[in-house]
Amino acid sequence: MANLFYPTKTLVKMKQLGIKESDVFDVFTNGTDISGKDGKYKKYSGCELGLFYKRDNFTNEYHITAVWKKDRR
């Protein structure tokens, strides 16, 4: 199980976009990798959620550095 850390900046962005921590965890564990970057995304019925992360080797946590939400057309 992955340990996720949410910096304050990321938490503020999640609140603005209406993204819950459980949504981010779902994208992190079940999402599709973004080639060439430390990121993932997942398509849902009404939107696409994505994130970028960094791994802290000392604490073995994944720092969620950015999140986004796109409406699907």
Secondary structure, 3 states (H helix, E strand, C coil): CCCEECCHHHHHHHHHHCCCHHHHHHHHHHCEECCCCCEEEEECCCEEEEEEEEEECCCCEEEEEEEEEEECC
